[in-house]
Structure formats: structure tokens, C-alpha cells
Amino acid sequence: MATLGSGDVVGEAGVLRRALRNATVVATAPVKVIFFAHTDVDRLRKSVPDLDERLQAILDERSE
């Protein structure tokens, strides 16, 4: 369980593993959400070459 704040990412494990996302999120305040479909993520990977590395760093940080 984690408390996330502005700019934090949810679902990075699903993106990295190209699998279904398995996180449950409950907002305690109003939020703005951006949802990426598989095609969106594929496009992002092309335009942001180090996307997977950045997401892996977030995943590693949360695993500590």
C-alpha cells in the first residue's frame, strides 16, 4: 500500500510487463487521470526511447 501524490504513476508494472494492470487505486481527493491504451503506450515508447527505463526506476524505487 502506498500514498501517492501529484505527478505519481500507477500501473507501471503492467506497462513494463505488457500485462493487465493489477493495481487498485482509491482517491481521497479530486484527481486528474490519464489512461493509456496499449496503442498509446506503443506510440510513447517510440517518442520517448527511455520510457521503459524511467518506469523501471519507479518500480524499483517502490520495491525497496
mmJSON file of the N, C-alpha and C atoms, coordinates in Angstrom:
{"data_MODEL":{"atom_site":{
"group_PDB":["ATOM","ATOM","ATOM","ATOM","ATOM","ATOM","ATOM","ATOM","ATOM","ATOM","ATOM","ATOM","ATOM","ATOM","ATOM","ATOM","ATOM","ATOM","ATOM","ATOM","ATOM","ATOM","ATOM","ATOM","ATOM","ATOM","ATOM","ATOM","ATOM","ATOM","ATOM","ATOM","ATOM","ATOM","ATOM","ATOM","ATOM","ATOM","ATOM","ATOM","ATOM","ATOM","ATOM","ATOM","ATOM","ATOM","ATOM","ATOM","ATOM","ATOM","ATOM","ATOM","ATOM","ATOM","ATOM","ATOM","ATOM","ATOM","ATOM","ATOM","ATOM","ATOM","ATOM","ATOM","ATOM","ATOM","ATOM","ATOM","ATOM","ATOM","ATOM","ATOM","ATOM","ATOM","ATOM","ATOM","ATOM","ATOM","ATOM","ATOM","ATOM","ATOM","ATOM","ATOM","ATOM","ATOM","ATOM","ATOM","ATOM","ATOM","ATOM","ATOM","ATOM","ATOM","ATOM","ATOM","ATOM","ATOM","ATOM","ATOM","ATOM","ATOM","ATOM","ATOM","ATOM","ATOM","ATOM","ATOM","ATOM","ATOM","ATOM","ATOM","ATOM","ATOM","ATOM","ATOM","ATOM","ATOM","ATOM","ATOM","ATOM","ATOM","ATOM","ATOM","ATOM","ATOM","ATOM","ATOM","ATOM","ATOM","ATOM","ATOM","ATOM","ATOM","ATOM","ATOM","ATOM","ATOM","ATOM","ATOM","ATOM","ATOM","ATOM","ATOM","ATOM","ATOM","ATOM","ATOM","ATOM","ATOM","ATOM","ATOM","ATOM","ATOM","ATOM","ATOM","ATOM","ATOM","ATOM","ATOM","ATOM","ATOM","ATOM","ATOM","ATOM","ATOM","ATOM","ATOM","ATOM","ATOM","ATOM","ATOM","ATOM","ATOM","ATOM","ATOM","ATOM","ATOM","ATOM","ATOM","ATOM","ATOM","ATOM","ATOM","ATOM","ATOM","ATOM","ATOM","ATOM","ATOM","ATOM","ATOM"],
"id":[1,2,3,4,5,6,7,8,9,10,11,12,13,14,15,16,17,18,19,20,21,22,23,24,25,26,27,28,29,30,31,32,33,34,35,36,37,38,39,40,41,42,43,44,45,46,47,48,49,50,51,52,53,54,55,56,57,58,59,60,61,62,63,64,65,66,67,68,69,70,71,72,73,74,75,76,77,78,79,80,81,82,83,84,85,86,87,88,89,90,91,92,93,94,95,96,97,98,99,100,101,102,103,104,105,106,107,108,109,110,111,112,113,114,115,116,117,118,119,120,121,122,123,124,125,126,127,128,129,130,131,132,133,134,135,136,137,138,139,140,141,142,143,144,145,146,147,148,149,150,151,152,153,154,155,156,157,158,159,160,161,162,163,164,165,166,167,168,169,170,171,172,173,174,175,176,177,178,179,180,181,182,183,184,185,186,187,188,189,190,191,192],
"type_symbol":["N","C","C","N","C","C","N","C","C","N","C","C","N","C","C","N","C","C","N","C","C","N","C","C","N","C","C","N","C","C","N","C","C","N","C","C","N","C","C","N","C","C","N","C","C","N","C","C","N","C","C","N","C","C","N","C","C","N","C","C","N","C","C","N","C","C","N","C","C","N","C","C","N","C","C","N","C","C","N","C","C","N","C","C","N","C","C","N","C","C","N","C","C","N","C","C","N","C","C","N","C","C","N","C","C","N","C","C","N","C","C","N","C","C","N","C","C","N","C","C","N","C","C","N","C","C","N","C","C","N","C","C","N","C","C","N","C","C","N","C","C","N","C","C","N","C","C","N","C","C","N","C","C","N","C","C","N","C","C","N","C","C","N","C","C","N","C","C","N","C","C","N","C","C","N","C","C","N","C","C","N","C","C","N","C","C","N","C","C","N","C","C"],
"label_atom_id":["N","CA","C","N","CA","C","N","CA","C","N","CA","C","N","CA","C","N","CA","C","N","CA","C","N","CA","C","N","CA","C","N","CA","C","N","CA","C","N","CA","C","N","CA","C","N","CA","C","N","CA","C","N","CA","C","N","CA","C","N","CA","C","N","CA","C","N","CA","C","N","CA","C","N","CA","C","N","CA","C","N","CA","C","N","CA","C","N","CA","C","N","CA","C","N","CA","C","N","CA","C","N","CA","C","N","CA","C","N","CA","C","N","CA","C","N","CA","C","N","CA","C","N","CA","C","N","CA","C","N","CA","C","N","CA","C","N","CA","C","N","CA","C","N","CA","C","N","CA","C","N","CA","C","N","CA","C","N","CA","C","N","CA","C","N","CA","C","N","CA","C","N","CA","C","N","CA","C","N","CA","C","N","CA","C","N","CA","C","N","CA","C","N","CA","C","N","CA","C","N","CA","C","N","CA","C","N","CA","C","N","CA","C","N","CA","C","N","CA","C","N","CA","C"],
"label_alt_id":[null,null,null,null,null,null,null,null,null,null,null,null,null,null,null,null,null,null,null,null,null,null,null,null,null,null,null,null,null,null,null,null,null,null,null,null,null,null,null,null,null,null,null,null,null,null,null,null,null,null,null,null,null,null,null,null,null,null,null,null,null,null,null,null,null,null,null,null,null,null,null,null,null,null,null,null,null,null,null,null,null,null,null,null,null,null,null,null,null,null,null,null,null,null,null,null,null,null,null,null,null,null,null,null,null,null,null,null,null,null,null,null,null,null,null,null,null,null,null,null,null,null,null,null,null,null,null,null,null,null,null,null,null,null,null,null,null,null,null,null,null,null,null,null,null,null,null,null,null,null,null,null,null,null,null,null,null,null,null,null,null,null,null,null,null,null,null,null,null,null,null,null,null,null,null,null,null,null,null,null,null,null,null,null,null,null,null,null,null,null,null,null],
"label_comp_id":["MET","MET","MET","ALA","ALA","ALA","THR","THR","THR","LEU","LEU","LEU","GLY","GLY","GLY","SER","SER","SER","GLY","GLY","GLY","ASP","ASP","ASP","VAL","VAL","VAL","VAL","VAL","VAL","GLY","GLY","GLY","GLU","GLU","GLU","ALA","ALA","ALA","GLY","GLY","GLY","VAL","VAL","VAL","LEU","LEU","LEU","ARG","ARG","ARG","ARG","ARG","ARG","ALA","ALA","ALA","LEU","LEU","LEU","ARG","ARG","ARG","ASN","ASN","ASN","ALA","ALA","ALA","THR","THR","THR","VAL","VAL","VAL","VAL","VAL","VAL","ALA","ALA","ALA","THR","THR","THR","ALA","ALA","ALA","PRO","PRO","PRO","VAL","VAL","VAL","LYS","LYS","LYS","VAL","VAL","VAL","ILE","ILE","ILE","PHE","PHE","PHE","PHE","PHE","PHE","ALA","ALA","ALA","HIS","HIS","HIS","THR","THR","THR","ASP","ASP","ASP","VAL","VAL","VAL","ASP","ASP","ASP","ARG","ARG","ARG","LEU","LEU","LEU","ARG","ARG","ARG","LYS","LYS","LYS","SER","SER","SER","VAL","VAL","VAL","PRO","PRO","PRO","ASP","ASP","ASP","LEU","LEU","LEU","ASP","ASP","ASP","GLU","GLU","GLU","ARG","ARG","ARG","LEU","LEU","LEU","GLN","GLN","GLN","ALA","ALA","ALA","ILE","ILE","ILE","LEU","LEU","LEU","ASP","ASP","ASP","GLU","GLU","GLU","ARG","ARG","ARG","SER","SER","SER","GLU","GLU","GLU"],
"label_asym_id":["A","A","A","A","A","A","A","A","A","A","A","A","A","A","A","A","A","A","A","A","A","A","A","A","A","A","A","A","A","A","A","A","A","A","A","A","A","A","A","A","A","A","A","A","A","A","A","A","A","A","A","A","A","A","A","A","A","A","A","A","A","A","A","A","A","A","A","A","A","A","A","A","A","A","A","A","A","A","A","A","A","A","A","A","A","A","A","A","A","A","A","A","A","A","A","A","A","A","A","A","A","A","A","A","A","A","A","A","A","A","A","A","A","A","A","A","A","A","A","A","A","A","A","A","A","A","A","A","A","A","A","A","A","A","A","A","A","A","A","A","A","A","A","A","A","A","A","A","A","A","A","A","A","A","A","A","A","A","A","A","A","A","A","A","A","A","A","A","A","A","A","A","A","A","A","A","A","A","A","A","A","A","A","A","A","A","A","A","A","A","A","A"],
"label_entity_id":["1","1","1","1","1","1","1","1","1","1","1","1","1","1","1","1","1","1","1","1","1","1","1","1","1","1","1","1","1","1","1","1","1","1","1","1","1","1","1","1","1","1","1","1","1","1","1","1","1","1","1","1","1","1","1","1","1","1","1","1","1","1","1","1","1","1","1","1","1","1","1","1","1","1","1","1","1","1","1","1","1","1","1","1","1","1","1","1","1","1","1","1","1","1","1","1","1","1","1","1","1","1","1","1","1","1","1","1","1","1","1","1","1","1","1","1","1","1","1","1","1","1","1","1","1","1","1","1","1","1","1","1","1","1","1","1","1","1","1","1","1","1","1","1","1","1","1","1","1","1","1","1","1","1","1","1","1","1","1","1","1","1","1","1","1","1","1","1","1","1","1","1","1","1","1","1","1","1","1","1","1","1","1","1","1","1","1","1","1","1","1","1"],
"label_seq_id":[1,1,1,2,2,2,3,3,3,4,4,4,5,5,5,6,6,6,7,7,7,8,8,8,9,9,9,10,10,10,11,11,11,12,12,12,13,13,13,14,14,14,15,15,15,16,16,16,17,17,17,18,18,18,19,19,19,20,20,20,21,21,21,22,22,22,23,23,23,24,24,24,25,25,25,26,26,26,27,27,27,28,28,28,29,29,29,30,30,30,31,31,31,32,32,32,33,33,33,34,34,34,35,35,35,36,36,36,37,37,37,38,38,38,39,39,39,40,40,40,41,41,41,42,42,42,43,43,43,44,44,44,45,45,45,46,46,46,47,47,47,48,48,48,49,49,49,50,50,50,51,51,51,52,52,52,53,53,53,54,54,54,55,55,55,56,56,56,57,57,57,58,58,58,59,59,59,60,60,60,61,61,61,62,62,62,63,63,63,64,64,64],
"pdbx_PDB_ins_code":[null,null,null,null,null,null,null,null,null,null,null,null,null,null,null,null,null,null,null,null,null,null,null,null,null,null,null,null,null,null,null,null,null,null,null,null,null,null,null,null,null,null,null,null,null,null,null,null,null,null,null,null,null,null,null,null,null,null,null,null,null,null,null,null,null,null,null,null,null,null,null,null,null,null,null,null,null,null,null,null,null,null,null,null,null,null,null,null,null,null,null,null,null,null,null,null,null,null,null,null,null,null,null,null,null,null,null,null,null,null,null,null,null,null,null,null,null,null,null,null,null,null,null,null,null,null,null,null,null,null,null,null,null,null,null,null,null,null,null,null,null,null,null,null,null,null,null,null,null,null,null,null,null,null,null,null,null,null,null,null,null,null,null,null,null,null,null,null,null,null,null,null,null,null,null,null,null,null,null,null,null,null,null,null,null,null,null,null,null,null,null,null],
"Cartn_x":[0.849,0.0,0.898,0.467,1.268,0.362,0.898,0.219,0.971,0.26,0.871,0.432,1.208,0.909,0.92,0.916,0.882,2.017,1.676,2.668,3.082,2.586,2.947,2.264,2.839,2.409,1.813,0.757,0.149,0.033,0.348,0.199,1.465,2.603,3.861,4.272,3.937,4.299,3.571,2.316,1.561,2.106,2.577,3.152,4.464,5.32,6.629,6.515,5.568,5.408,4.426,3.88,2.89,1.769,1.3,0.272,-0.881,-1.901,-3.014,-2.526,-3.068,-2.726,-3.454,-2.791,-3.4,-3.497,-3.361,-3.421,-4.865,-5.193,-6.454,-6.111,-6.773,-6.464,-7.73,-7.586,-8.689,-8.225,-8.91,-8.558,-9.221,-8.463,-9.007,-9.282,-8.978,-9.218,-9.459,-9.993,-10.19,-8.864,-8.91,-7.705,-7.992,-6.926,-6.99,-6.23,-6.845,-6.264,-6.046,-4.917,-4.651,-4.527,-5.354,-5.333,-4.673,-3.755,-3.075,-3.472,-4.023,-4.291,-2.981,-2.962,-1.745,-1.172,-2.036,-1.548,-0.905,-1.442,-0.849,0.547,0.68,1.967,2.987,2.565,3.473,3.961,3.064,3.442,4.411,4.145,5.032,6.427,6.49,7.787,8.615,7.957,8.671,9.153,8.35,8.719,9.552,9.523,10.315,11.136,12.301,13.077,13.413,13.571,13.92,12.699,11.521,10.293,10.354,10.705,10.757,11.759,12.906,13.904,13.357,12.662,12.077,11.024,10.176,9.149,9.774,10.82,11.507,12.106,12.639,13.203,12.12,10.931,9.81,9.445,9.371,9.026,10.075,11.356,12.441,12.376,12.101,12.018,10.905,9.785,8.65,8.906,9.782,10.073,11.026,11.689,12.682,12.037],
"Cartn_y":[-1.169,0.0,1.235,2.242,3.456,4.673,5.786,7.064,7.8,8.15,8.811,10.261,11.05,12.467,12.946,14.225,14.858,14.366,13.957,13.509,12.063,11.355,9.95,9.069,7.893,6.961,5.713,5.188,3.932,3.047,1.77,0.843,0.603,1.089,0.946,-0.513,-1.355,-2.775,-3.414,-3.077,-3.61,-3.151,-1.921,-1.393,-2.097,-2.223,-2.844,-4.31,-5.002,-6.431,-6.698,-5.605,-5.702,-6.668,-6.465,-7.33,-6.475,-7.131,-6.41,-5.683,-4.518,-3.775,-4.416,-4.442,-5.116,-4.229,-2.93,-2.017,-1.573,-1.42,-0.815,0.533,1.564,2.914,3.544,4.184,4.92,6.347,7.282,8.69,9.25,10.018,10.651,12.131,12.587,13.969,13.959,15.041,15.076,14.889,14.12,13.847,13.997,14.204,14.148,12.895,12.081,10.796,10.763,10.192,9.952,8.446,7.883,6.447,6.219,5.278,4.949,3.551,3.441,2.137,1.588,0.3,-0.33,0.441,0.902,1.633,2.953,3.592,4.831,4.57,3.487,3.15,2.835,2.111,1.811,3.095,4.05,5.334,6.089,6.05,6.712,6.094,4.769,4.09,4.58,4.858,5.341,6.78,7.604,9.011,9.298,8.391,8.538,7.248,7.189,5.945,5.361,6.206,5.678,5.509,5.431,5.28,4.066,2.906,1.694,1.823,2.464,2.659,3.55,4.596,5.503,4.781,4.004,3.265,2.191,1.537,0.523,1.15,2.356,3.058,3.324,3.696,3.92,2.607,1.533,0.221,-0.232,-0.047,-0.436,0.364,1.649,2.515,2.063,1.655,1.209,-0.16,-0.933,-2.272,-2.255,-1.136,-1.047,-1.036],
"Cartn_z":[0.0,0.0,0.0,-0.737,-0.847,-0.92,-0.514,-0.686,-1.789,-2.835,-3.979,-4.03,-4.724,-4.821,-6.254,-6.413,-7.716,-8.612,-9.817,-10.782,-10.65,-9.636,-9.457,-10.5,-10.686,-11.719,-11.078,-11.681,-11.253,-12.486,-12.346,-13.454,-14.244,-13.72,-14.451,-14.617,-13.656,-13.766,-14.95,-15.129,-16.259,-17.594,-17.638,-18.883,-19.188,-18.18,-18.396,-18.776,-18.165,-18.433,-19.564,-20.111,-21.175,-20.769,-19.548,-18.977,-18.473,-17.99,-17.391,-16.146,-15.928,-14.717,-13.547,-12.401,-11.255,-10.026,-10.194,-9.055,-8.801,-7.546,-7.147,-6.533,-7.008,-6.552,-5.992,-4.841,-4.232,-4.018,-4.63,-4.474,-3.225,-2.465,-1.265,-1.499,-2.697,-3.102,-4.615,-5.158,-6.616,-7.357,-8.441,-9.227,-10.715,-11.471,-12.928,-13.325,-14.161,-14.539,-16.034,-16.431,-17.843,-18.011,-18.868,-19.136,-20.483,-20.544,-21.789,-22.235,-23.424,-24.02,-24.568,-24.924,-25.443,-26.638,-27.523,-28.699,-28.288,-27.248,-26.737,-26.171,-25.433,-24.83,-25.92,-26.942,-28.061,-28.725,-28.92,-29.501,-28.587,-27.3,-26.336,-26.35,-26.447,-26.49,-27.676,-28.794,-29.974,-29.795,-29.137,-28.995,-27.743,-26.769,-25.542,-25.381,-26.017,-26.04,-24.669,-23.655,-22.333,-21.415,-22.0,-21.206,-20.291,-20.837,-20.017,-18.878,-19.142,-18.089,-16.975,-17.356,-16.353,-15.512,-16.169,-15.437,-14.551,-15.043,-14.23,-12.988,-13.105,-11.949,-10.906,-11.353,-10.42,-9.74,-10.507,-9.963,-8.954,-9.284,-8.371,-7.08,-7.197,-6.02,-5.079,-5.645,-4.817,-4.192,-4.788,-4.281,-3.091,-2.882,-1.79,-0.443],
"occupancy":[1.0,1.0,1.0,1.0,1.0,1.0,1.0,1.0,1.0,1.0,1.0,1.0,1.0,1.0,1.0,1.0,1.0,1.0,1.0,1.0,1.0,1.0,1.0,1.0,1.0,1.0,1.0,1.0,1.0,1.0,1.0,1.0,1.0,1.0,1.0,1.0,1.0,1.0,1.0,1.0,1.0,1.0,1.0,1.0,1.0,1.0,1.0,1.0,1.0,1.0,1.0,1.0,1.0,1.0,1.0,1.0,1.0,1.0,1.0,1.0,1.0,1.0,1.0,1.0,1.0,1.0,1.0,1.0,1.0,1.0,1.0,1.0,1.0,1.0,1.0,1.0,1.0,1.0,1.0,1.0,1.0,1.0,1.0,1.0,1.0,1.0,1.0,1.0,1.0,1.0,1.0,1.0,1.0,1.0,1.0,1.0,1.0,1.0,1.0,1.0,1.0,1.0,1.0,1.0,1.0,1.0,1.0,1.0,1.0,1.0,1.0,1.0,1.0,1.0,1.0,1.0,1.0,1.0,1.0,1.0,1.0,1.0,1.0,1.0,1.0,1.0,1.0,1.0,1.0,1.0,1.0,1.0,1.0,1.0,1.0,1.0,1.0,1.0,1.0,1.0,1.0,1.0,1.0,1.0,1.0,1.0,1.0,1.0,1.0,1.0,1.0,1.0,1.0,1.0,1.0,1.0,1.0,1.0,1.0,1.0,1.0,1.0,1.0,1.0,1.0,1.0,1.0,1.0,1.0,1.0,1.0,1.0,1.0,1.0,1.0,1.0,1.0,1.0,1.0,1.0,1.0,1.0,1.0,1.0,1.0,1.0,1.0,1.0,1.0,1.0,1.0,1.0],
"B_iso_or_equiv":[0.0,0.0,0.0,0.0,0.0,0.0,0.0,0.0,0.0,0.0,0.0,0.0,0.0,0.0,0.0,0.0,0.0,0.0,0.0,0.0,0.0,0.0,0.0,0.0,0.0,0.0,0.0,0.0,0.0,0.0,0.0,0.0,0.0,0.0,0.0,0.0,0.0,0.0,0.0,0.0,0.0,0.0,0.0,0.0,0.0,0.0,0.0,0.0,0.0,0.0,0.0,0.0,0.0,0.0,0.0,0.0,0.0,0.0,0.0,0.0,0.0,0.0,0.0,0.0,0.0,0.0,0.0,0.0,0.0,0.0,0.0,0.0,0.0,0.0,0.0,0.0,0.0,0.0,0.0,0.0,0.0,0.0,0.0,0.0,0.0,0.0,0.0,0.0,0.0,0.0,0.0,0.0,0.0,0.0,0.0,0.0,0.0,0.0,0.0,0.0,0.0,0.0,0.0,0.0,0.0,0.0,0.0,0.0,0.0,0.0,0.0,0.0,0.0,0.0,0.0,0.0,0.0,0.0,0.0,0.0,0.0,0.0,0.0,0.0,0.0,0.0,0.0,0.0,0.0,0.0,0.0,0.0,0.0,0.0,0.0,0.0,0.0,0.0,0.0,0.0,0.0,0.0,0.0,0.0,0.0,0.0,0.0,0.0,0.0,0.0,0.0,0.0,0.0,0.0,0.0,0.0,0.0,0.0,0.0,0.0,0.0,0.0,0.0,0.0,0.0,0.0,0.0,0.0,0.0,0.0,0.0,0.0,0.0,0.0,0.0,0.0,0.0,0.0,0.0,0.0,0.0,0.0,0.0,0.0,0.0,0.0,0.0,0.0,0.0,0.0,0.0,0.0],
"pdbx_formal_charge":[null,null,null,null,null,null,null,null,null,null,null,null,null,null,null,null,null,null,null,null,null,null,null,null,null,null,null,null,null,null,null,null,null,null,null,null,null,null,null,null,null,null,null,null,null,null,null,null,null,null,null,null,null,null,null,null,null,null,null,null,null,null,null,null,null,null,null,null,null,null,null,null,null,null,null,null,null,null,null,null,null,null,null,null,null,null,null,null,null,null,null,null,null,null,null,null,null,null,null,null,null,null,null,null,null,null,null,null,null,null,null,null,null,null,null,null,null,null,null,null,null,null,null,null,null,null,null,null,null,null,null,null,null,null,null,null,null,null,null,null,null,null,null,null,null,null,null,null,null,null,null,null,null,null,null,null,null,null,null,null,null,null,null,null,null,null,null,null,null,null,null,null,null,null,null,null,null,null,null,null,null,null,null,null,null,null,null,null,null,null,null,null],
"auth_seq_id":[1,1,1,2,2,2,3,3,3,4,4,4,5,5,5,6,6,6,7,7,7,8,8,8,9,9,9,10,10,10,11,11,11,12,12,12,13,13,13,14,14,14,15,15,15,16,16,16,17,17,17,18,18,18,19,19,19,20,20,20,21,21,21,22,22,22,23,23,23,24,24,24,25,25,25,26,26,26,27,27,27,28,28,28,29,29,29,30,30,30,31,31,31,32,32,32,33,33,33,34,34,34,35,35,35,36,36,36,37,37,37,38,38,38,39,39,39,40,40,40,41,41,41,42,42,42,43,43,43,44,44,44,45,45,45,46,46,46,47,47,47,48,48,48,49,49,49,50,50,50,51,51,51,52,52,52,53,53,53,54,54,54,55,55,55,56,56,56,57,57,57,58,58,58,59,59,59,60,60,60,61,61,61,62,62,62,63,63,63,64,64,64],
"auth_comp_id":["MET","MET","MET","ALA","ALA","ALA","THR","THR","THR","LEU","LEU","LEU","GLY","GLY","GLY","SER","SER","SER","GLY","GLY","GLY","ASP","ASP","ASP","VAL","VAL","VAL","VAL","VAL","VAL","GLY","GLY","GLY","GLU","GLU","GLU","ALA","ALA","ALA","GLY","GLY","GLY","VAL","VAL","VAL","LEU","LEU","LEU","ARG","ARG","ARG","ARG","ARG","ARG","ALA","ALA","ALA","LEU","LEU","LEU","ARG","ARG","ARG","ASN","ASN","ASN","ALA","ALA","ALA","THR","THR","THR","VAL","VAL","VAL","VAL","VAL","VAL","ALA","ALA","ALA","THR","THR","THR","ALA","ALA","ALA","PRO","PRO","PRO","VAL","VAL","VAL","LYS","LYS","LYS","VAL","VAL","VAL","ILE","ILE","ILE","PHE","PHE","PHE","PHE","PHE","PHE","ALA","ALA","ALA","HIS","HIS","HIS","THR","THR","THR","ASP","ASP","ASP","VAL","VAL","VAL","ASP","ASP","ASP","ARG","ARG","ARG","LEU","LEU","LEU","ARG","ARG","ARG","LYS","LYS","LYS","SER","SER","SER","VAL","VAL","VAL","PRO","PRO","PRO","ASP","ASP","ASP","LEU","LEU","LEU","ASP","ASP","ASP","GLU","GLU","GLU","ARG","ARG","ARG","LEU","LEU","LEU","GLN","GLN","GLN","ALA","ALA","ALA","ILE","ILE","ILE","LEU","LEU","LEU","ASP","ASP","ASP","GLU","GLU","GLU","ARG","ARG","ARG","SER","SER","SER","GLU","GLU","GLU"],
"auth_asym_id":["A","A","A","A","A","A","A","A","A","A","A","A","A","A","A","A","A","A","A","A","A","A","A","A","A","A","A","A","A","A","A","A","A","A","A","A","A","A","A","A","A","A","A","A","A","A","A","A","A","A","A","A","A","A","A","A","A","A","A","A","A","A","A","A","A","A","A","A","A","A","A","A","A","A","A","A","A","A","A","A","A","A","A","A","A","A","A","A","A","A","A","A","A","A","A","A","A","A","A","A","A","A","A","A","A","A","A","A","A","A","A","A","A","A","A","A","A","A","A","A","A","A","A","A","A","A","A","A","A","A","A","A","A","A","A","A","A","A","A","A","A","A","A","A","A","A","A","A","A","A","A","A","A","A","A","A","A","A","A","A","A","A","A","A","A","A","A","A","A","A","A","A","A","A","A","A","A","A","A","A","A","A","A","A","A","A","A","A","A","A","A","A"],
"auth_atom_id":["N","CA","C","N","CA","C","N","CA","C","N","CA","C","N","CA","C","N","CA","C","N","CA","C","N","CA","C","N","CA","C","N","CA","C","N","CA","C","N","CA","C","N","CA","C","N","CA","C","N","CA","C","N","CA","C","N","CA","C","N","CA","C","N","CA","C","N","CA","C","N","CA","C","N","CA","C","N","CA","C","N","CA","C","N","CA","C","N","CA","C","N","CA","C","N","CA","C","N","CA","C","N","CA","C","N","CA","C","N","CA","C","N","CA","C","N","CA","C","N","CA","C","N","CA","C","N","CA","C","N","CA","C","N","CA","C","N","CA","C","N","CA","C","N","CA","C","N","CA","C","N","CA","C","N","CA","C","N","CA","C","N","CA","C","N","CA","C","N","CA","C","N","CA","C","N","CA","C","N","CA","C","N","CA","C","N","CA","C","N","CA","C","N","CA","C","N","CA","C","N","CA","C","N","CA","C","N","CA","C","N","CA","C","N","CA","C","N","CA","C","N","CA","C"],
"pdbx_PDB_model_num":[1,1,1,1,1,1,1,1,1,1,1,1,1,1,1,1,1,1,1,1,1,1,1,1,1,1,1,1,1,1,1,1,1,1,1,1,1,1,1,1,1,1,1,1,1,1,1,1,1,1,1,1,1,1,1,1,1,1,1,1,1,1,1,1,1,1,1,1,1,1,1,1,1,1,1,1,1,1,1,1,1,1,1,1,1,1,1,1,1,1,1,1,1,1,1,1,1,1,1,1,1,1,1,1,1,1,1,1,1,1,1,1,1,1,1,1,1,1,1,1,1,1,1,1,1,1,1,1,1,1,1,1,1,1,1,1,1,1,1,1,1,1,1,1,1,1,1,1,1,1,1,1,1,1,1,1,1,1,1,1,1,1,1,1,1,1,1,1,1,1,1,1,1,1,1,1,1,1,1,1,1,1,1,1,1,1,1,1,1,1,1,1]
}}}
